[in-house]
Amino acid sequence: MAHYVEFTLLTESERFYITQDIDPANSSISFANLFLTGDVDFESQPLIAVTIRALDDNTTSAQSAIATVFIYLNNLDDEPPVFDQELYEATVNEGSLAATIVTAVHADDPDVGVILNYGLFQRIFPINAAPFEINSQSGVIQVFDDGSVPIPDFEAIKYYTLGIIATDSGGNTDTTIVNITVLDVNDNTPEFENTSYVGSVSEGALVGTSILTLQATDLDETSNADIFYIIVSGIDNEHFKIIAATGEVFVEMELDRETRPEYNLVIGAVDHGYPPNTGVTYLTITIEDVNDNKPNFTRSTFNGQVFENEANYSVFIPFSSTSNLLYITATDDDIDVNAQIEYEIISSSEFRIRTELINGAYVGIIETLVELDREVQDRYVLTLRAIDGGGLTSATLPQVVIDVLDRDDSIPEFDEIEYFVDLTENGFSEEYLITVSATELDSAANNTNIKFRISSVIKIQVNTFTSIDATPENLFRINDTTGEVFTNSDQFDREQFVEYVVTLETTSRDN
């Protein structure tokens, strides 16, 4: 007789139930069918142990057995990955090269053995312009440079926002945000607005006088953009100083334009980065003139000549052509109006002086105011002074010695009003009688031009003393240069003419 076996769940009855069957071929064999009625989760309980009791139907001495069924769950990829942070914050130095690691993201998936895949689902800011990539397996984010977008540049973009996605093999996903802040690197050199500057200051400026202020800018930030100023180079640059914090340039030493009219300095702007960067500009400082120099005559004495009888006539250089005018010259170490020189004659009624600009120099030209007479005064001594455009008068007062040159303007005069000569009766022709002479007030050179001639001869008759004109050349002749008088006949008869009156004339070349 076959016995009926009853199966009972001793554990896990909430999630399983049993049905039982008898083997149709052998009624002594019973089967227990185990069914799942509730949810099972591999991630919380990958192994389930179910205890089953089998009890026969013997009412007097029932027999039982207990068995444990171990159920191993197969894992299904049913859980989404989860990032360990909802928001990541990272930094990167500007100018970082390709493959520079920025940060790494990480997600966990409750499923077992799941391999996650990381990716950029969006370059949020700037849109589609972030130079970063993510390793799909490791989650490492690094700089990439394929030429399509610029590498990180603090001065251009200061931060980036990336959208990161993690995907498991079942297609489940999670996302997170990565903010990347670009760190400033001292990669910019301070720059002045202009490559060169020009300033000016009076040579009389006191020490501490401000000339100008230079300013530079640096596109970096923080200490990389903090600038101080220095004088890099320049001849005699110790005459100037620059305030490091402000770039103000001022006078450090007394200046003298006549010693040095211009200074050329190289000014540097240095940032506080490491290593520091230096930008330069060129500063030209022009020293403005102060009228601190008096005119100086080039000579203590000037010599000139001028002809007599000439008004408004310019004095010329001695022993030269009259076209070679005498230039009175003085110099002034100042410039512009302070170097413009006017000349004055301290006292003279015969001369004046006018100033002309010739070949860049102010010169004085002396002219006569009146006609001079050498025979009255043959030399003049003038005293000059020079005054510059700033009102300073020359320290020295030179003299001008002017000699008046002779013109043949005087009438020659015989040295004697009358000459008396004894004439031999019936003498011979060419008999020497006398030498007459004449002088004029002109110079000795002009006295050599005196000429003589006989203008008339009068014969005086004996007894009656009647005057009869005679032909001069028939009786006498005179050497026109030496004044020697000779007879020109041998027919002199005292019984006819007792006396001869010979009138002589003298002339110069011009008179």
VOGU-3710 file (C-alpha; in Angstrom, 3 decimals, decimal comma):
1> mahyveftll> 0,000/0,000/0,000  1,404/3,318/-1,022  1,721/6,197/1,389  0,966/9,769/0,660  3,809/12,281/1,379  3,041/15,869/2,333  5,567/18,641/1,692  5,732/21,735/3,886  7,826/24,928/3,604  9,615/25,568/6,853
11> teserfyitq> 11,281/28,821/5,613  10,701/31,474/2,948  7,028/30,799/2,831  6,426/34,478/2,065  8,226/34,300/-1,238  7,731/30,622/-2,196  4,979/28,021/-2,188  4,911/24,299/-2,883  2,659/22,096/-4,914  3,037/18,368/-4,926
21> didpanssis> 2,408/15,577/-7,413  2,585/11,763/-7,440  4,601/9,999/-10,016  1,989/8,424/-12,261  4,245/5,554/-12,926  4,944/4,871/-9,300  2,460/6,098/-6,769  4,958/5,682/-3,995  6,960/8,564/-5,337  5,801/12,126/-4,602
31> fanlfltgdv> 7,144/15,308/-6,126  7,340/18,779/-4,510  7,162/21,734/-6,918  8,664/24,952/-5,519  7,306/28,232/-6,919  8,342/31,882/-6,396  5,566/34,141/-5,171  7,492/37,302/-4,105  10,360/39,456/-5,342  13,941/38,387/-5,066
41> dfesqpliav> 16,929/40,740/-5,463  20,356/39,544/-6,325  21,937/42,704/-4,957  20,414/42,163/-1,465  20,407/38,314/-1,303  22,184/36,463/-4,053  21,651/33,052/-2,307  18,333/31,853/-0,798  18,046/28,746/1,394  14,571/27,127/1,470
51> tiralddntt> 13,881/24,368/4,049  11,267/21,724/3,111  9,834/18,941/5,289  8,391/15,735/3,865  5,903/13,845/6,119  4,230/10,552/5,285  0,651/9,721/6,118  1,242/6,851/8,631  -1,032/7,754/11,443  0,596/5,521/13,966
61> saqsaiatvf> 4,191/6,153/13,287  4,556/8,961/10,726  7,997/9,445/9,299  9,460/12,790/8,117  12,564/14,179/6,444  13,933/17,691/6,050  15,880/19,045/3,056  17,362/22,448/2,265  17,189/23,811/-1,232  19,830/26,424/-2,055
71> iylnnlddep> 18,719/28,818/-4,751  21,420/30,869/-6,494  20,027/33,971/-8,140  21,262/35,022/-11,546  22,215/38,739/-11,651  20,303/41,005/-13,968  21,632/44,530/-14,887  18,647/46,246/-13,418  20,300/48,913/-11,222  21,437/52,313/-12,589
81> pvfdqelyea> 24,952/53,535/-11,881  25,294/56,324/-9,307  28,043/58,984/-9,248  29,661/59,508/-5,910  29,174/63,284/-6,278  26,394/65,279/-7,796  28,848/68,099/-8,529  32,598/67,935/-9,047  34,897/70,907/-8,672  38,291/70,877/-10,387
91> tvnegslaat> 41,033/73,269/-11,473  43,448/73,419/-14,374  46,343/75,765/-15,110  45,910/77,906/-18,176  48,143/76,881/-20,999  48,095/73,221/-19,920  49,108/70,922/-22,735  47,089/68,081/-24,212  46,754/64,984/-21,960  47,147/67,046/-18,775
101> ivtavhaddp> 44,939/65,310/-16,165  42,364/67,611/-14,622  40,285/65,304/-12,373  38,457/61,940/-12,361  34,812/61,056/-11,807  33,541/57,784/-10,391  30,190/56,034/-10,361  29,092/52,803/-8,640  26,626/50,251/-9,994  24,914/47,876/-7,498
111> dvgvilnygl> 24,889/45,208/-10,150  27,747/42,781/-9,976  30,368/42,669/-12,669  28,971/45,606/-14,536  31,458/47,678/-16,530  30,563/51,338/-16,711  31,232/53,595/-19,657  31,897/57,303/-19,078  31,290/60,024/-21,561  30,710/63,735/-22,134
121> fqrifpinaa> 27,054/64,182/-22,848  27,352/67,988/-23,088  29,919/70,729/-22,969  27,629/73,050/-21,088  29,782/76,170/-20,894  31,008/77,377/-23,207  28,674/75,416/-25,411  30,628/72,858/-27,379  33,857/74,737/-26,723  35,516/73,026/-23,806
131> pfeinsqsgv> 38,970/71,575/-24,553  38,519/68,460/-22,411  37,905/64,763/-22,930  37,078/61,866/-20,592  38,511/58,380/-20,573  35,504/56,159/-21,119  36,776/53,438/-18,788  38,612/55,290/-16,024  36,571/58,470/-15,851  39,738/60,562/-15,991
141> iqvfddgsvp> 39,150/64,023/-17,484  42,093/65,572/-19,273  42,963/68,399/-21,658  42,809/67,657/-25,316  43,936/69,751/-28,240  42,811/68,863/-31,706  42,953/72,411/-32,960  39,202/72,863/-33,010  39,013/74,774/-29,727  41,720/76,704/-27,880
151> ipdfeaikyy> 43,467/75,208/-24,879  42,599/76,725/-21,476  43,403/80,414/-21,372  42,534/82,294/-18,188  42,342/85,607/-19,960  39,819/84,211/-22,466  37,634/81,820/-20,393  37,903/81,490/-16,639  35,785/78,382/-16,091  34,163/75,476/-17,926
161> tlgiiatdsg> 31,138/73,292/-17,100  30,932/69,722/-18,375  28,031/67,274/-18,322  29,290/63,718/-17,594  27,268/60,547/-18,103  27,917/57,015/-16,831  26,187/54,150/-18,681  26,078/50,477/-17,658  25,686/47,466/-19,895  21,959/47,491/-19,395
171> gntdttivni> 21,644/50,977/-20,685  21,051/52,462/-17,273  22,621/55,919/-16,789  23,463/58,615/-14,301  24,797/62,105/-14,871  26,862/64,592/-12,947  28,297/68,065/-13,441  31,992/68,964/-13,439  32,995/72,608/-12,958  36,585/73,315/-14,027
181> tvldvndntp> 38,137/76,583/-12,901  41,057/77,860/-14,983  43,922/79,019/-12,795  45,890/82,077/-13,802  49,477/81,467/-14,846  51,920/84,361/-15,229  51,927/84,049/-18,988  51,302/87,699/-19,848  53,895/90,436/-19,925  52,922/93,887/-18,662
191> efentsyvgs> 52,272/96,199/-21,575  52,471/99,971/-21,830  49,847/101,724/-23,918  52,565/103,158/-26,158  55,925/101,795/-27,225  57,490/105,196/-26,574  56,717/108,354/-24,638  58,005/111,928/-24,714  58,180/114,189/-21,686  59,692/117,577/-21,008
201> vsegalvgts> 60,884/119,495/-17,985  62,519/122,865/-17,448  66,227/122,859/-16,774  65,424/125,027/-13,776  63,038/122,467/-12,298  63,602/121,655/-8,654  64,466/118,183/-7,452  61,190/116,331/-6,966  59,390/117,990/-9,881  57,012/115,525/-11,552
211> iltlqatdld> 57,468/115,035/-15,290  54,836/112,450/-16,259  53,290/109,181/-15,114  53,601/105,959/-17,107  51,148/103,108/-16,725  51,143/99,518/-17,904  48,525/96,776/-17,695  48,792/93,008/-17,243  46,046/90,646/-18,413  46,861/88,224/-15,607
221> etsnadifyi> 45,222/88,450/-12,181  46,161/88,534/-8,525  49,880/88,929/-7,915  50,596/88,080/-11,535  48,992/91,383/-12,468  50,571/93,499/-9,725  53,090/95,797/-11,413  56,008/97,846/-10,183  58,089/100,209/-12,302  61,848/100,573/-12,729
231> ivsgidnehf> 64,317/102,525/-14,869  66,029/99,764/-16,808  68,731/101,789/-18,529  69,723/105,187/-19,867  72,818/107,383/-19,893  72,879/109,676/-16,856  69,617/108,139/-15,706  70,489/109,074/-12,132  69,028/112,502/-12,931  65,554/110,917/-12,764
241> kiiaatgevf> 63,635/108,583/-10,486  60,458/106,583/-10,926  58,037/105,659/-8,161  57,788/101,881/-8,268  54,134/101,730/-7,261  52,726/104,469/-9,519  55,105/104,906/-12,470  55,499/108,630/-11,801  58,787/109,999/-13,152  60,324/112,999/-11,451
251> vemeldretr> 63,560/114,980/-11,264  66,210/113,497/-8,981  69,162/115,810/-9,730  69,670/119,339/-11,027  69,469/119,624/-14,809  71,411/121,744/-17,285  70,116/121,850/-20,833  73,390/123,253/-22,128  75,213/120,187/-20,777  72,622/117,636/-21,897
261> peynlvigav> 69,468/118,690/-23,755  67,829/115,267/-23,921  67,702/111,994/-22,018  66,621/108,611/-23,364  65,467/106,107/-20,763  64,196/102,540/-20,931  61,347/102,080/-18,454  60,349/98,609/-17,262  57,040/97,355/-15,845  57,596/94,178/-13,803
271> dhgyppntgv> 54,847/91,911/-12,467  54,952/89,908/-9,230  54,529/86,537/-10,875  57,042/83,742/-10,672  59,117/84,017/-12,642  58,351/87,720/-13,153  57,677/89,146/-16,595  58,952/92,562/-17,675  57,566/94,865/-20,340  59,480/97,940/-21,514
281> tyltitiedv> 58,831/101,274/-23,139  61,125/104,088/-24,214  60,964/107,519/-22,601  62,570/110,601/-24,129  62,823/113,573/-21,765  63,519/116,921/-23,402  65,067/119,595/-21,220  63,398/122,957/-21,768  65,583/126,018/-21,894  65,792/128,660/-19,179
291> ndnkpnftrs> 67,485/131,945/-20,025  70,434/131,324/-17,731  73,225/132,208/-20,150  74,356/135,688/-21,217  75,484/136,428/-24,759  79,229/136,122/-25,219  81,071/138,056/-27,915  83,462/135,959/-29,945  86,138/138,664/-29,709  87,120/141,402/-27,323
301> tfngqvfene> 88,011/143,688/-30,239  86,685/143,850/-33,781  88,443/145,747/-36,581  86,809/147,191/-39,645  87,154/149,752/-42,388  84,839/152,091/-44,219  85,359/154,702/-46,938  84,840/158,331/-46,242  82,037/160,279/-47,892  79,619/157,306/-47,738
311> anysvfipfs> 76,373/157,371/-45,751  74,478/154,115/-45,084  77,602/152,228/-45,937  78,536/148,960/-44,262  81,811/148,478/-42,470  83,916/145,753/-44,037  86,824/143,556/-43,029  90,243/145,289/-43,188  92,319/144,679/-46,311  89,471/142,943/-48,105
321> stsnllyita> 86,870/143,653/-50,685  84,054/145,915/-49,596  81,733/142,945/-50,145  83,356/141,154/-47,222  81,325/142,804/-44,501  82,482/142,879/-40,934  80,169/140,639/-38,924  79,933/141,296/-35,217  79,314/137,901/-33,633  78,278/136,666/-30,239
331> tdddidvnaq> 77,000/133,325/-29,008  74,384/132,317/-26,459  74,228/128,779/-25,097  70,475/129,016/-24,657  68,046/128,195/-27,456  65,034/129,620/-29,246  64,047/133,127/-28,157  66,600/133,075/-25,353  69,343/132,733/-27,959  68,091/135,497/-30,233
341> ieyeiissse> 70,683/138,275/-30,030  70,305/141,977/-30,705  73,353/144,208/-30,935  73,621/147,804/-29,772  76,212/150,571/-30,060  76,337/152,187/-26,646  76,937/155,689/-27,996  77,543/156,934/-31,519  76,059/159,533/-33,814  78,082/158,365/-36,803
351> frirteling> 77,269/154,639/-36,821  74,417/152,263/-36,258  74,273/148,452/-36,029  71,570/146,164/-37,350  71,048/142,498/-36,563  70,573/139,858/-39,225  70,151/136,098/-39,118  72,761/134,621/-41,451  73,335/130,871/-41,736  71,543/130,294/-38,437
361> ayvgiietlv> 73,592/132,868/-36,505  72,646/136,336/-35,348  75,261/138,818/-36,575  75,640/142,566/-36,280  76,373/144,707/-39,332  77,680/148,213/-38,671  76,686/150,999/-41,035  77,486/154,687/-41,311  74,753/157,149/-40,450  76,521/160,142/-42,012
371> eldrevqdry> 79,244/160,818/-44,520  82,585/160,615/-42,789  85,563/162,802/-43,541  88,864/161,040/-43,112  90,660/164,350/-43,142  88,690/165,343/-40,025  88,746/161,966/-38,187  90,360/158,871/-39,536  89,473/156,354/-36,785  86,463/155,602/-34,610
381> vltlraidgg> 86,280/153,342/-31,583  82,800/152,018/-30,751  81,632/150,101/-27,681  79,054/147,353/-28,214  76,724/145,284/-26,134  74,530/142,286/-26,946  71,102/141,535/-25,470  69,386/138,152/-25,831  65,694/137,522/-26,269  65,305/136,900/-22,568
391> gltsatlpqv> 66,702/140,321/-21,666  70,171/139,303/-20,485  73,005/141,622/-21,465  76,456/140,437/-22,430  78,998/140,353/-19,622  81,684/141,921/-21,822  81,537/145,124/-23,868  83,877/144,705/-26,819  85,254/147,526/-28,896  85,093/147,993/-32,618
401> vidvldrdds> 87,984/149,925/-34,163  86,926/151,390/-37,506  89,475/153,046/-39,779  88,148/155,538/-42,290  89,680/154,936/-45,698  90,733/157,836/-47,881  89,097/158,869/-51,082  90,849/161,356/-53,373  88,534/164,148/-52,468  90,963/166,988/-51,480
411> ipefdeieyf> 92,300/169,734/-53,797  96,094/169,763/-53,885  97,775/173,009/-52,848  101,204/174,379/-53,718  103,555/174,500/-50,835  104,348/178,137/-51,751  101,992/180,789/-53,004  104,749/182,391/-55,117  108,077/181,232/-56,396  110,855/183,585/-57,523
421> vdltengfse> 113,513/182,442/-59,989  116,353/184,257/-61,713  116,490/183,713/-65,458  119,781/184,117/-67,400  119,487/186,374/-70,434  120,261/184,599/-73,671  120,705/181,373/-71,769  120,186/177,967/-73,224  117,088/175,879/-73,717  116,294/173,194/-71,114
431> eylitvsate> 117,859/175,192/-68,391  116,624/173,992/-64,988  114,929/176,759/-63,069  113,154/175,390/-59,977  111,157/172,498/-58,558  107,720/173,284/-57,230  105,716/171,028/-54,906  102,139/170,604/-53,819  100,318/168,522/-51,181  96,740/167,544/-50,386
441> ldsaanntni> 95,007/166,377/-47,208  94,330/162,931/-48,638  96,503/160,030/-47,713  100,056/159,728/-48,934  98,933/157,205/-51,497  96,698/159,787/-53,085  99,433/162,471/-52,949  101,364/160,487/-55,541  98,632/161,319/-58,015  99,395/165,071/-58,086
451> kfrissviki> 100,053/166,487/-61,546  101,507/169,865/-62,587  101,044/172,016/-65,656  101,691/175,583/-66,886  98,424/177,325/-67,488  99,692/180,732/-68,712  102,737/182,984/-69,190  102,737/186,816/-69,120  105,696/188,850/-70,380  106,374/192,203/-68,693
461> qvntftsida> 107,870/194,871/-70,994  110,752/197,012/-69,978  109,987/200,610/-69,008  106,235/200,369/-69,619  105,722/197,173/-67,619  102,993/196,279/-70,011  101,711/192,706/-69,708  101,664/190,611/-72,820  100,298/187,099/-72,986  102,655/184,571/-74,374
471> tpenlfrind> 102,398/181,012/-75,492  103,660/179,014/-72,488  105,175/176,108/-74,348  107,305/178,455/-76,407  109,074/179,638/-73,318  108,854/177,142/-70,425  107,910/173,585/-69,658  107,243/171,696/-66,387  107,586/168,028/-65,551  103,979/167,169/-64,678
481> ttgevftnsd> 105,009/164,586/-62,115  108,086/166,026/-60,384  107,242/169,745/-60,665  110,642/170,579/-62,201  110,530/173,734/-64,328  112,807/174,198/-67,352  113,277/176,808/-70,050  111,965/175,806/-73,386  113,801/178,539/-75,367  117,094/180,359/-75,478
491> qfdreqfvey> 115,607/183,699/-76,650  115,254/185,630/-73,447  116,161/189,351/-73,940  116,121/191,485/-70,816  116,031/194,712/-72,873  112,591/193,653/-74,124  111,004/191,789/-71,268  112,190/192,284/-67,791  109,984/189,669/-66,105  107,903/186,619/-66,854
501> vvtlettsrd> 104,888/185,672/-64,739  104,240/181,923/-65,056  100,950/180,595/-63,635  101,085/176,961/-62,516  98,237/174,536/-61,794  98,245/171,345/-59,819  95,626/168,596/-59,971  95,027/165,195/-58,396  93,633/162,164/-60,139  90,075/162,855/-59,039
511> n> 90,196/166,649/-58,618
//
